[in-house]
Amino acid sequence: MKRLYIITIVLVMITANSRAQSLSVANIEAQTGEETELVVSLTEGTSMTALQFNLALPEGMTLAESDVALGAATNGHTLNVETLDNGDHLFVLYSMNLNPFKDGELLRIPVKMGNVATSVNGKLYTIRTATADAVSHTCKNVEFTTKVNDFVLGDVNDDGTVDISDYIGVANHILGNTPDGFSMEAADVNGDDTIDISDYIGVANIILTGKP
């Protein structure tokens, strides 16, 4: 019975240690020259109190002048951002009170898309976290995809504005009555290469919120 108890404890310890903290970045899609946000989230980071990473943006994309927004995963943390000699950016998050992070959205980094339509990857690298007792951990690099469009997503009639006419245009296309000048690329709001009810809802969301 005692031996079984010890084995159980060891298995619990192995399971706990396998839950490594990590960062993730949501893929983004926007129009050429448009400002948007790079959303960074944290998982299994509640034992950590400090974090740093380097951000390599795709060619043509730059940090926007707006302030970086701290997400719910931060807990009284301070953010410092520095530009490195190679043009990448170093982000450092720390707490003078050694507050632990929470899991969830960590940062919203404002970025400006390039002026060329393309689909390329960026990445977070040299990701390190530290506990309150100064034990450091290294996390895996994280890649993310950025798609830059030379059209306005949701503007299916190409008049420069996403409005009710585009909403009706997507509905007509789904029903088999595709309007003249209908843009398939602009209508594919969720990027799955199919125009269906999800894109219809996506256009409605753009009209209501400005975002798909």
GIFENZI-V114284 format. One record per helix or strand. SS is the DSSP state (helix for helix, strand for strand). FROM is the first residue (numbers start at 0). TO is the last residue. Records with the same first field share a line. If there is no record, write none. Layout:
# GIFENZI-V114284
SS: FROM-TO  FROM-TO
This chain:
# GIFENZI-V114284
helix: 1-16  163-173  183-186  196-208
strand: 21-24  27-30  34-42  49-55  61-62  68-69  77-82  88-93  103-111  117-129  135-138  141-148
